[in-house]
Amino acid sequence: MSNTTSTEARRKRHHQKAGQRRKKAQSKRSTLTSVELFAGFGEPGKPAPKK
């Protein structure tokens, strides 16, 4: 395999892997769900729990 061929293959693989890594990082959940966010407020329609 020539140097050019191996370089092009490495570059193509690097670009594909970079995209995969970006999508993987993007897919990680970064925000809480509304259920988790408002869990401390108690049941809807009822008074909030005392601390």
C-alpha positions in Angstrom: 0.0 0.0 0.0 1.4 3.4 -0.9 1.8 6.2 1.5 -0.9 8.3 -0.2 -3.4 5.4 0.0 -2.7 4.8 3.7 -2.9 8.5 4.4 -6.3 8.9 2.6 -7.7 5.8 4.3 -6.6 7.2 7.7 -8.1 10.6 7.0 -11.4 9.1 5.9 -11.5 6.9 9.0 -10.6 9.8 11.2 -13.5 11.9 9.8 -16.0 9.1 10.2 -14.9 8.4 13.8 -15.0 12.2 14.6 -18.6 12.2 13.4 -19.4 9.1 15.5 -17.8 10.7 18.6 -19.7 13.9 18.1 -23.1 12.2 17.8 -22.3 10.0 20.8 -21.5 13.0 22.9 -24.6 14.8 21.6 -26.9 11.9 22.5 -25.9 11.9 26.2 -28.7 13.3 28.3 -27.7 16.7 29.7 -30.9 18.0 31.1 -33.4 16.6 33.7 -36.8 15.5 32.7 -39.7 17.6 33.9 -40.6 14.8 36.3 -37.1 14.9 37.8 -37.0 18.7 37.8 -40.2 19.2 39.7 -40.0 16.1 41.9 -39.5 18.2 45.0 -42.8 20.1 44.5 -45.0 17.1 45.5 -48.1 15.9 43.8 -50.0 18.3 41.4 -53.0 20.0 43.0 -51.7 19.4 46.5 -49.7 21.8 48.7 -45.9 21.6 48.5 -44.2 19.5 51.2 -42.9 21.4 54.2 -39.1 21.3 54.6 
